[in-house]
Amino acid sequence: MARSTVAWHCRLRFPLRRRPELKHLFVHEAFRGAGAGTALCGWVETQAARRGFGKLYLGVGVDNSGARRLYQRLGFSFAERTTTTTYQYVDQAGRKQWATETDDIFEKILSG
């Protein structure tokens, strides 16, 4: 059976407190630098603006320099807040693992 590769994905979340948040933006290494991340962010921004939101939020790892550069180039800025989250996931071997991530919260004012 052939194994497929996810080229890119993201999720736009609209929590109850009405702050749209870009979550889990991922671009596979083989597709980085080709504009996929920029296109995904543009699509998410459009969806949030169409729903009447004036800002979009996201968390970016404090050690993820590539993503930070992308978001800053696209007009996101540090929102003066950092969060640390511990969560459980299943690794490629099927084992449960724990991870802790520290993210800076970025925000962008959307044009209507």
N, C-alpha and C positions, 0 to 999 in steps of 0.2 A: 504494500500500500504506500502510495506517495505521501510524503509529509508536506503539509502546506505551511507557509510562513505568513504571519500577520504583518502586513506592510506598515499599517498605521491604524490608530484608533484614538478616540477621546469620548468623553461623556460630558454633557451639559446638565447640571443639576440645578433645580429650582426648589430649594428648601422652603419650609413654611415661613421662615422669617423674611422671605422675598429678596434674598441676595443671590443672584445667579452666580454659579461657580463652575469654572472649567475644571474638570477632574480627569486624571489618568491620561493625559496626552502622551502618546507613545509613537515614535517613528522608528522602525527597524533600522539598524545601522546601514544596511545596504541601500536605503532610500533617503538617508539624511543628506542635507545639502541640496536637495532637488526641489524644495519649496513645499513639501507635504505639510510640515508643521505650520508654516505661514498660511497655507490654504485652510487647514483645519481651524486655526484660530480665527481666520476671517469668517468662516462659516458659522462658528459659535457666536462671534460678535454679532453677526447679522441676525441670528435666531433670537438672541437676547434683546437686541434693539427692537425687533419686530414685536416682541411681547411687551414693549414699553419700558424696559429697564434702562437706566441711565449709566450704570456701572457694571463691570464684570470683574469678578474676583478669581484668583487662583492661588494655590500654594506651590512654591518651588523650593526644592531641596537646597539647603544652604551650601552644599558642596556640588551642586549641579550647574557648573559654569556655562555649559552649552545652552541649556534651557534658559538660564537667566539672561544670556545675551540675546536669545531669540525674543523673549518677552519684552525686554527693554527696547529692542529695535522696533517692536510692534506697538510701543507706546505705553506699556505697563510700567508702574512704578511701585516702590516699596510702600506698603500701607501702614508702616510703623507697628507691625505686629508679627510675632514669630510664634509658631505652635510646635509642640512635640507630641507625636502620636505613636503608640505601640499597638501593633496588630498582629494577628496570626494569618498565615497563608499556607498553601500547599505547594511545595517545590516540585521541580520536574520529575523527581523520583517518587512523588506521591506522599512524601513525609510532611507532617505539619511542622512549621517553623515559626519563630517569632521575629519581628523586626521592629525597630524604632527609627522613626524619621523626624528630623527637625526641618520645618519649612518656614520660609518667609512668605507672608501673605502679600501678594501684589494686587493692584487694582488698575482698572483703565476706565476712563470716562468714555462712554460710547456716543458717537454722533448719531442723531436721529435720522 
